[in-house]
């Protein structure tokens, strides 16, 4: 049996390994989050996007860290956040 999560507890989307140095970490500010359920919803919504490797949501600070295979596509990420019921207000 395999797990859908990475060893650090983030959801894996099954993408192939990326050569070192090509991963990008982008931090966004998201409004409307208030609990662990919000974090789970955003983790799932963003984790399903192609090229997204990991998602870390900090409800207290309103920050969402997304690690992608290359440069982050802010528009796709914003659309996914909006579709999940929250608002991406910009990069942190």
MIKOL-531171 format. One record per atom (N, C-alpha, C): x, y, z; atom name; residue number from 1; residue in three letters. Coordinates in Angstrom, 3 decimals. Example, Ala and Ser with C-alpha at 12.3 -4.5 7.8 and 13.67 -1.06 7.14 Angstrom:
{east->13.190	north->-5.690	up->7.800	at->N	i->1	aa->Ala} .
{east->12.300	north->-4.500	up->7.800	at->CA	i->1	aa->Ala} .
{east->13.200	north->-3.300	up->7.800	at->C	i->1	aa->Ala} .
{east->12.850	north->-2.250	up->7.080	at->N	i->2	aa->Ser} .
{east->13.670	north->-1.060	up->7.140	at->CA	i->2	aa->Ser} .
{east->12.900	north->0.030	up->7.870	at->C	i->2	aa->Ser} .
//
This chain:
{east->0.847	north->-1.177	up->0.000	at->N	i->1	aa->Unk} .
{east->0.000	north->0.000	up->0.000	at->CA	i->1	aa->Unk} .
{east->0.896	north->1.245	up->0.000	at->C	i->1	aa->Unk} .
{east->0.558	north->2.222	up->-0.827	at->N	i->2	aa->Unk} .
{east->1.325	north->3.456	up->-0.879	at->CA	i->2	aa->Unk} .
{east->0.494	north->4.595	up->-0.320	at->C	i->2	aa->Unk} .
{east->1.180	north->5.622	up->0.121	at->N	i->3	aa->Unk} .
{east->0.522	north->6.784	up->0.689	at->CA	i->3	aa->Unk} .
{east->0.463	north->7.900	up->-0.339	at->C	i->3	aa->Unk} .
{east->-0.544	north->8.747	up->-0.237	at->N	i->4	aa->Unk} .
{east->-0.643	north->9.905	up->-1.121	at->CA	i->4	aa->Unk} .
{east->0.134	north->11.080	up->-0.567	at->C	i->4	aa->Unk} .
{east->0.756	north->10.906	up->0.605	at->N	i->5	aa->Unk} .
{east->1.457	north->12.010	up->1.246	at->CA	i->5	aa->Unk} .
{east->2.969	north->11.825	up->1.175	at->C	i->5	aa->Unk} .
{east->3.671	north->12.931	up->1.164	at->N	i->6	aa->Unk} .
{east->5.120	north->12.915	up->1.200	at->CA	i->6	aa->Unk} .
{east->5.557	north->12.663	up->2.642	at->C	i->6	aa->Unk} .
{east->6.821	north->12.332	up->2.870	at->N	i->7	aa->Unk} .
{east->7.273	north->12.069	up->4.248	at->CA	i->7	aa->Unk} .
{east->7.051	north->13.228	up->5.208	at->C	i->7	aa->Unk} .
{east->7.012	north->14.469	up->4.690	at->N	i->8	aa->Unk} .
{east->6.791	north->15.603	up->5.590	at->CA	i->8	aa->Unk} .
{east->5.312	north->15.897	up->5.821	at->C	i->8	aa->Unk} .
{east->4.423	north->15.005	up->5.331	at->N	i->9	aa->Unk} .
{east->2.999	north->15.135	up->5.596	at->CA	i->9	aa->Unk} .
{east->2.217	north->15.918	up->4.574	at->C	i->9	aa->Unk} .
{east->2.875	north->16.398	up->3.534	at->N	i->10	aa->Unk} .
{east->2.167	north->17.122	up->2.483	at->CA	i->10	aa->Unk} .
{east->1.642	north->16.140	up->1.451	at->C	i->10	aa->Unk} .
{east->0.643	north->16.558	up->0.744	at->N	i->11	aa->Unk} .
{east->0.023	north->15.709	up->-0.261	at->CA	i->11	aa->Unk} .
{east->0.905	north->15.665	up->-1.502	at->C	i->11	aa->Unk} .
{east->1.164	north->14.452	up->-1.972	at->N	i->12	aa->Unk} .
{east->1.937	north->14.277	up->-3.192	at->CA	i->12	aa->Unk} .
{east->0.980	north->14.212	up->-4.363	at->C	i->12	aa->Unk} .
{east->1.337	north->14.862	up->-5.470	at->N	i->13	aa->Unk} .
{east->0.473	north->14.792	up->-6.646	at->CA	i->13	aa->Unk} .
{east->1.054	north->13.882	up->-7.717	at->C	i->13	aa->Unk} .
{east->2.074	north->13.096	up->-7.347	at->N	i->14	aa->Unk} .
{east->2.604	north->12.105	up->-8.256	at->CA	i->14	aa->Unk} .
{east->3.507	north->12.652	up->-9.343	at->C	i->14	aa->Unk} .
{east->3.992	north->13.875	up->-9.226	at->N	i->15	aa->Unk} .
{east->4.860	north->14.421	up->-10.251	at->CA	i->15	aa->Unk} .
{east->6.238	north->13.790	up->-10.145	at->C	i->15	aa->Unk} .
{east->6.917	north->13.728	up->-11.259	at->N	i->16	aa->Unk} .
{east->8.254	north->13.149	up->-11.301	at->CA	i->16	aa->Unk} .
{east->9.237	north->14.072	up->-10.581	at->C	i->16	aa->Unk} .
{east->10.366	north->13.496	up->-10.200	at->N	i->17	aa->Unk} .
{east->11.400	north->14.280	up->-9.527	at->CA	i->17	aa->Unk} .
{east->11.895	north->15.384	up->-10.449	at->C	i->17	aa->Unk} .
{east->12.179	north->16.517	up->-9.862	at->N	i->18	aa->Unk} .
{east->12.671	north->17.678	up->-10.597	at->CA	i->18	aa->Unk} .
{east->14.149	north->17.818	up->-10.279	at->C	i->18	aa->Unk} .
{east->14.971	north->18.114	up->-11.272	at->N	i->19	aa->Unk} .
{east->16.395	north->18.292	up->-10.989	at->CA	i->19	aa->Unk} .
{east->16.599	north->19.353	up->-9.907	at->C	i->19	aa->Unk} .
{east->17.587	north->19.137	up->-9.040	at->N	i->20	aa->Unk} .
{east->17.853	north->20.116	up->-7.986	at->CA	i->20	aa->Unk} .
{east->18.027	north->21.516	up->-8.559	at->C	i->20	aa->Unk} .
{east->17.492	north->22.483	up->-7.847	at->N	i->21	aa->Unk} .
{east->17.613	north->23.873	up->-8.279	at->CA	i->21	aa->Unk} .
{east->16.452	north->24.353	up->-9.122	at->C	i->21	aa->Unk} .
{east->15.617	north->23.445	up->-9.608	at->N	i->22	aa->Unk} .
{east->14.479	north->23.849	up->-10.442	at->CA	i->22	aa->Unk} .
{east->13.202	north->24.039	up->-9.641	at->C	i->22	aa->Unk} .
{east->13.173	north->23.529	up->-8.417	at->N	i->23	aa->Unk} .
{east->12.000	north->23.745	up->-7.578	at->CA	i->23	aa->Unk} .
{east->11.930	north->25.209	up->-7.178	at->C	i->23	aa->Unk} .
{east->10.725	north->25.719	up->-7.103	at->N	i->24	aa->Unk} .
{east->10.513	north->27.112	up->-6.691	at->CA	i->24	aa->Unk} .
{east->9.562	north->27.147	up->-5.508	at->C	i->24	aa->Unk} .
{east->9.902	north->27.930	up->-4.523	at->N	i->25	aa->Unk} .
{east->9.055	north->28.111	up->-3.340	at->CA	i->25	aa->Unk} .
{east->8.473	north->29.516	up->-3.413	at->C	i->25	aa->Unk} .
{east->7.151	north->29.603	up->-3.427	at->N	i->26	aa->Unk} .
{east->6.472	north->30.892	up->-3.507	at->CA	i->26	aa->Unk} .
{east->5.507	north->30.994	up->-2.339	at->C	i->26	aa->Unk} .
{east->5.523	north->32.128	up->-1.652	at->N	i->27	aa->Unk} .
{east->4.641	north->32.344	up->-0.503	at->CA	i->27	aa->Unk} .
{east->3.582	north->33.371	up->-0.899	at->C	i->27	aa->Unk} .
{east->2.326	north->33.000	up->-0.668	at->N	i->28	aa->Unk} .
{east->1.185	north->33.858	up->-0.985	at->CA	i->28	aa->Unk} .
{east->0.463	north->34.236	up->0.295	at->C	i->28	aa->Unk} .
{east->-0.230	north->35.366	up->0.261	at->N	i->29	aa->Unk} .
{east->-1.122	north->35.761	up->1.341	at->CA	i->29	aa->Unk} .
{east->-2.548	north->35.461	up->0.888	at->C	i->29	aa->Unk} .
{east->-3.274	north->34.754	up->1.741	at->N	i->30	aa->Unk} .
{east->-4.636	north->34.340	up->1.414	at->CA	i->30	aa->Unk} .
{east->-5.556	north->34.785	up->2.541	at->C	i->30	aa->Unk} .
{east->-6.662	north->35.413	up->2.209	at->N	i->31	aa->Unk} .
{east->-7.627	north->35.838	up->3.228	at->CA	i->31	aa->Unk} .
{east->-8.834	north->34.903	up->3.236	at->C	i->31	aa->Unk} .
{east->-9.498	north->34.871	up->4.373	at->N	i->32	aa->Unk} .
{east->-10.709	north->34.071	up->4.516	at->CA	i->32	aa->Unk} .
{east->-10.502	north->32.749	up->5.225	at->C	i->32	aa->Unk} .
{east->-9.265	north->32.422	up->5.601	at->N	i->33	aa->Unk} .
{east->-8.990	north->31.163	up->6.297	at->CA	i->33	aa->Unk} .
{east->-9.178	north->31.367	up->7.794	at->C	i->33	aa->Unk} .
{east->-9.752	north->30.349	up->8.467	at->N	i->34	aa->Unk} .
{east->-9.951	north->30.497	up->9.906	at->CA	i->34	aa->Unk} .
{east->-9.706	north->29.219	up->10.713	at->C	i->34	aa->Unk} .
{east->-9.454	north->28.087	up->10.041	at->N	i->35	aa->Unk} .
{east->-9.314	north->26.844	up->10.802	at->CA	i->35	aa->Unk} .
{east->-8.544	north->25.786	up->10.011	at->C	i->35	aa->Unk} .
{east->-8.352	north->24.649	up->10.643	at->N	i->36	aa->Unk} .
{east->-7.669	north->23.532	up->9.994	at->CA	i->36	aa->Unk} .
{east->-8.417	north->23.018	up->8.781	at->C	i->36	aa->Unk} .
{east->-9.726	north->23.141	up->8.782	at->N	i->37	aa->Unk} .
{east->-10.509	north->22.722	up->7.614	at->CA	i->37	aa->Unk} .
{east->-10.189	north->23.579	up->6.407	at->C	i->37	aa->Unk} .
{east->-9.975	north->24.876	up->6.649	at->N	i->38	aa->Unk} .
{east->-9.582	north->25.780	up->5.560	at->CA	i->38	aa->Unk} .
{east->-8.234	north->25.354	up->5.004	at->C	i->38	aa->Unk} .
{east->-7.305	north->25.024	up->5.903	at->N	i->39	aa->Unk} .
{east->-5.980	north->24.598	up->5.477	at->CA	i->39	aa->Unk} .
{east->-6.068	north->23.325	up->4.638	at->C	i->39	aa->Unk} .
{east->-6.889	north->22.376	up->5.075	at->N	i->40	aa->Unk} .
{east->-7.043	north->21.127	up->4.334	at->CA	i->40	aa->Unk} .
{east->-7.650	north->21.371	up->2.954	at->C	i->40	aa->Unk} .
{east->-8.642	north->22.248	up->2.885	at->N	i->41	aa->Unk} .
{east->-9.286	north->22.565	up->1.612	at->CA	i->41	aa->Unk} .
{east->-8.285	north->23.164	up->0.633	at->C	i->41	aa->Unk} .
{east->-7.491	north->24.127	up->1.099	at->N	i->42	aa->Unk} .
{east->-6.506	north->24.762	up->0.225	at->CA	i->42	aa->Unk} .
{east->-5.382	north->23.813	up->-0.151	at->C	i->42	aa->Unk} .
{east->-4.952	north->22.989	up->0.781	at->N	i->43	aa->Unk} .
{east->-3.902	north->22.019	up->0.481	at->CA	i->43	aa->Unk} .
{east->-4.348	north->21.082	up->-0.631	at->C	i->43	aa->Unk} .
{east->-5.578	north->20.623	up->-0.559	at->N	i->44	aa->Unk} .
{east->-6.109	north->19.733	up->-1.598	at->CA	i->44	aa->Unk} .
{east->-6.263	north->20.466	up->-2.920	at->C	i->44	aa->Unk} .
{east->-6.873	north->21.639	up->-2.893	at->N	i->45	aa->Unk} .
{east->-7.126	north->22.390	up->-4.137	at->CA	i->45	aa->Unk} .
{east->-5.828	north->22.733	up->-4.860	at->C	i->45	aa->Unk} .
{east->-4.838	north->23.198	up->-4.128	at->N	i->46	aa->Unk} .
{east->-3.570	north->23.578	up->-4.753	at->CA	i->46	aa->Unk} .
{east->-2.727	north->22.361	up->-5.097	at->C	i->46	aa->Unk} .
{east->-2.799	north->21.332	up->-4.263	at->N	i->47	aa->Unk} .
{east->-2.030	north->20.112	up->-4.504	at->CA	i->47	aa->Unk} .
{east->-2.442	north->19.376	up->-5.759	at->C	i->47	aa->Unk} .
{east->-3.650	north->19.624	up->-6.235	at->N	i->48	aa->Unk} .
{east->-4.131	north->18.964	up->-7.454	at->CA	i->48	aa->Unk} .
{east->-3.651	north->19.652	up->-8.731	at->C	i->48	aa->Unk} .
{east->-3.064	north->20.837	up->-8.615	at->N	i->49	aa->Unk} .
{east->-2.586	north->21.547	up->-9.800	at->CA	i->49	aa->Unk} .
{east->-1.324	north->20.894	up->-10.343	at->C	i->49	aa->Unk} .
{east->-1.244	north->20.789	up->-11.634	at->N	i->50	aa->Unk} .
{east->-0.064	north->20.240	up->-12.293	at->CA	i->50	aa->Unk} .
{east->1.152	north->21.089	up->-11.950	at->C	i->50	aa->Unk} .
{east->2.240	north->20.434	up->-11.594	at->N	i->51	aa->Unk} .
{east->3.476	north->21.142	up->-11.281	at->CA	i->51	aa->Unk} .
{east->3.633	north->21.529	up->-9.833	at->C	i->51	aa->Unk} .
{east->2.578	north->21.390	up->-9.033	at->N	i->52	aa->Unk} .
{east->2.671	north->21.715	up->-7.608	at->CA	i->52	aa->Unk} .
{east->3.174	north->20.482	up->-6.875	at->C	i->52	aa->Unk} .
{east->4.277	north->20.648	up->-6.149	at->N	i->53	aa->Unk} .
{east->4.885	north->19.530	up->-5.425	at->CA	i->53	aa->Unk} .
{east->4.397	north->19.455	up->-3.980	at->C	i->53	aa->Unk} .
{east->4.397	north->20.583	up->-3.279	at->N	i->54	aa->Unk} .
{east->3.920	north->20.605	up->-1.897	at->CA	i->54	aa->Unk} .
{east->3.211	north->21.919	up->-1.616	at->C	i->54	aa->Unk} .
{east->2.345	north->21.860	up->-0.618	at->N	i->55	aa->Unk} .
{east->1.597	north->23.042	up->-0.170	at->CA	i->55	aa->Unk} .
{east->1.648	north->23.059	up->1.350	at->C	i->55	aa->Unk} .
{east->1.961	north->24.223	up->1.918	at->N	i->56	aa->Unk} .
{east->1.965	north->24.389	up->3.369	at->CA	i->56	aa->Unk} .
{east->1.117	north->25.609	up->3.697	at->C	i->56	aa->Unk} .
{east->0.063	north->25.409	up->4.470	at->N	i->57	aa->Unk} .
{east->-0.861	north->26.489	up->4.813	at->CA	i->57	aa->Unk} .
{east->-0.697	north->26.848	up->6.283	at->C	i->57	aa->Unk} .
{east->-0.467	north->28.131	up->6.552	at->N	i->58	aa->Unk} .
{east->-0.390	north->28.637	up->7.919	at->CA	i->58	aa->Unk} .
{east->-1.591	north->29.569	up->8.127	at->C	i->58	aa->Unk} .
{east->-2.622	north->29.024	up->8.747	at->N	i->59	aa->Unk} .
{east->-3.869	north->29.768	up->8.938	at->CA	i->59	aa->Unk} .
{east->-3.642	north->31.018	up->9.790	at->C	i->59	aa->Unk} .
{east->-2.806	north->30.912	up->10.812	at->N	i->60	aa->Unk} .
{east->-2.582	north->32.049	up->11.725	at->CA	i->60	aa->Unk} .
{east->-2.001	north->33.264	up->11.021	at->C	i->60	aa->Unk} .
{east->-1.057	north->33.035	up->10.090	at->N	i->61	aa->Unk} .
{east->-0.427	north->34.156	up->9.386	at->CA	i->61	aa->Unk} .
{east->-1.126	north->34.479	up->8.075	at->C	i->61	aa->Unk} .
{east->-1.989	north->33.578	up->7.618	at->N	i->62	aa->Unk} .
{east->-2.652	north->33.772	up->6.335	at->CA	i->62	aa->Unk} .
{east->-1.731	north->33.527	up->5.159	at->C	i->62	aa->Unk} .
{east->-0.652	north->32.779	up->5.398	at->N	i->63	aa->Unk} .
{east->0.302	north->32.518	up->4.329	at->CA	i->63	aa->Unk} .
{east->0.219	north->31.080	up->3.843	at->C	i->63	aa->Unk} .
{east->0.365	north->30.949	up->2.532	at->N	i->64	aa->Unk} .
{east->0.360	north->29.646	up->1.889	at->CA	i->64	aa->Unk} .
{east->1.651	north->29.542	up->1.082	at->C	i->64	aa->Unk} .
{east->2.459	north->28.528	up->1.398	at->N	i->65	aa->Unk} .
{east->3.701	north->28.299	up->0.687	at->CA	i->65	aa->Unk} .
{east->3.480	north->27.172	up->-0.310	at->C	i->65	aa->Unk} .
{east->3.811	north->27.446	up->-1.571	at->N	i->66	aa->Unk} .
{east->3.623	north->26.471	up->-2.645	at->CA	i->66	aa->Unk} .
{east->4.985	north->26.194	up->-3.267	at->C	i->66	aa->Unk} .
{east->5.352	north->24.919	up->-3.344	at->N	i->67	aa->Unk} .
{east->6.588	north->24.517	up->-4.003	at->CA	i->67	aa->Unk} .
{east->6.191	north->23.902	up->-5.338	at->C	i->67	aa->Unk} .
{east->6.750	north->24.470	up->-6.407	at->N	i->68	aa->Unk} .
{east->6.409	north->24.041	up->-7.762	at->CA	i->68	aa->Unk} .
{east->7.646	north->23.542	up->-8.505	at->C	i->68	aa->Unk} .
{east->7.405	north->22.860	up->-9.609	at->N	i->69	aa->Unk} .
{east->8.480	north->22.309	up->-10.424	at->CA	i->69	aa->Unk} .
{east->9.280	north->23.379	up->-11.150	at->C	i->69	aa->Unk} .
{east->8.753	north->24.540	up->-11.282	at->N	i->70	aa->Unk} .
{east->9.404	north->25.663	up->-11.953	at->CA	i->70	aa->Unk} .
{east->8.747	north->26.929	up->-11.451	at->C	i->70	aa->Unk} .
{east->8.808	north->27.993	up->-12.217	at->N	i->71	aa->Unk} .
{east->8.147	north->29.231	up->-11.794	at->CA	i->71	aa->Unk} .
{east->6.653	north->29.000	up->-11.528	at->C	i->71	aa->Unk} .
{east->6.165	north->29.580	up->-10.442	at->N	i->72	aa->Unk} .
{east->4.745	north->29.434	up->-10.088	at->CA	i->72	aa->Unk} .
{east->3.875	north->30.200	up->-11.072	at->C	i->72	aa->Unk} .
{east->2.745	north->29.612	up->-11.406	at->N	i->73	aa->Unk} .
{east->1.757	north->30.265	up->-12.269	at->CA	i->73	aa->Unk} .
{east->0.744	north->30.940	up->-11.346	at->C	i->73	aa->Unk} .
{east->0.997	north->32.217	up->-11.052	at->N	i->74	aa->Unk} .
{east->0.159	north->32.947	up->-10.098	at->CA	i->74	aa->Unk} .
{east->-1.316	north->32.929	up->-10.478	at->C	i->74	aa->Unk} .
{east->-1.611	north->33.004	up->-11.745	at->N	i->75	aa->Unk} .
{east->-3.010	north->33.040	up->-12.187	at->CA	i->75	aa->Unk} .
{east->-3.718	north->31.723	up->-11.867	at->C	i->75	aa->Unk} .
{east->-3.070	north->30.595	up->-12.179	at->N	i->76	aa->Unk} .
{east->-3.692	north->29.284	up->-11.883	at->CA	i->76	aa->Unk} .
{east->-3.845	north->29.092	up->-10.383	at->C	i->76	aa->Unk} .
{east->-2.848	north->29.509	up->-9.622	at->N	i->77	aa->Unk} .
{east->-2.922	north->29.369	up->-8.177	at->CA	i->77	aa->Unk} .
{east->-4.025	north->30.259	up->-7.615	at->C	i->77	aa->Unk} .
{east->-4.106	north->31.481	up->-8.093	at->N	i->78	aa->Unk} .
{east->-5.164	north->32.392	up->-7.651	at->CA	i->78	aa->Unk} .
{east->-6.542	north->31.834	up->-7.993	at->C	i->78	aa->Unk} .
{east->-6.702	north->31.306	up->-9.196	at->N	i->79	aa->Unk} .
{east->-7.982	north->30.725	up->-9.605	at->CA	i->79	aa->Unk} .
{east->-8.374	north->29.557	up->-8.698	at->C	i->79	aa->Unk} .
{east->-7.399	north->28.703	up->-8.352	at->N	i->80	aa->Unk} .
{east->-7.684	north->27.558	up->-7.481	at->CA	i->80	aa->Unk} .
{east->-8.074	north->28.021	up->-6.083	at->C	i->80	aa->Unk} .
{east->-7.383	north->29.042	up->-5.577	at->N	i->81	aa->Unk} .
{east->-7.707	north->29.594	up->-4.251	at->CA	i->81	aa->Unk} .
{east->-9.116	north->30.183	up->-4.277	at->C	i->81	aa->Unk} .
{east->-9.427	north->30.953	up->-5.318	at->N	i->82	aa->Unk} .
{east->-10.765	north->31.545	up->-5.448	at->CA	i->82	aa->Unk} .
{east->-11.836	north->30.466	up->-5.534	at->C	i->82	aa->Unk} .
{east->-11.572	north->29.445	up->-6.339	at->N	i->83	aa->Unk} .
{east->-12.541	north->28.360	up->-6.522	at->CA	i->83	aa->Unk} .
{east->-12.793	north->27.631	up->-5.205	at->C	i->83	aa->Unk} .
{east->-11.776	north->27.568	up->-4.349	at->N	i->84	aa->Unk} .
{east->-11.926	north->26.912	up->-3.045	at->CA	i->84	aa->Unk} .
{east->-12.676	north->27.781	up->-2.037	at->C	i->84	aa->Unk} .
{east->-12.924	north->29.057	up->-2.395	at->N	i->85	aa->Unk} .
{east->-13.705	north->29.927	up->-1.521	at->CA	i->85	aa->Unk} .
{east->-12.898	north->30.935	up->-0.722	at->C	i->85	aa->Unk} .
{east->-11.652	north->31.130	up->-1.109	at->N	i->86	aa->Unk} .
{east->-10.779	north->32.071	up->-0.405	at->CA	i->86	aa->Unk} .
{east->-10.266	north->33.108	up->-1.398	at->C	i->86	aa->Unk} .
{east->-9.482	north->34.067	up->-0.919	at->N	i->87	aa->Unk} .
{east->-8.975	north->35.101	up->-1.801	at->CA	i->87	aa->Unk} .
{east->-7.464	north->35.213	up->-1.681	at->C	i->87	aa->Unk} .
{east->-6.779	north->35.038	up->-2.791	at->N	i->88	aa->Unk} .
{east->-5.337	north->35.252	up->-2.824	at->CA	i->88	aa->Unk} .
{east->-5.141	north->36.758	up->-2.982	at->C	i->88	aa->Unk} .
{east->-4.469	north->37.358	up->-1.996	at->N	i->89	aa->Unk} .
{east->-4.327	north->38.813	up->-2.017	at->CA	i->89	aa->Unk} .
{east->-2.965	north->39.256	up->-2.554	at->C	i->89	aa->Unk} .
{east->-2.070	north->38.306	up->-2.796	at->N	i->90	aa->Unk} .
{east->-0.770	north->38.632	up->-3.388	at->CA	i->90	aa->Unk} .
{east->0.317	north->37.725	up->-2.869	at->C	i->90	aa->Unk} .
{east->1.525	north->38.010	up->-3.338	at->N	i->91	aa->Unk} .
{east->2.693	north->37.287	up->-2.826	at->CA	i->91	aa->Unk} .
{east->3.123	north->37.938	up->-1.521	at->C	i->91	aa->Unk} .
{east->3.566	north->37.100	up->-0.616	at->N	i->92	aa->Unk} .
{east->4.006	north->37.602	up->0.701	at->CA	i->92	aa->Unk} .
{east->5.422	north->38.115	up->0.621	at->C	i->92	aa->Unk} .
//
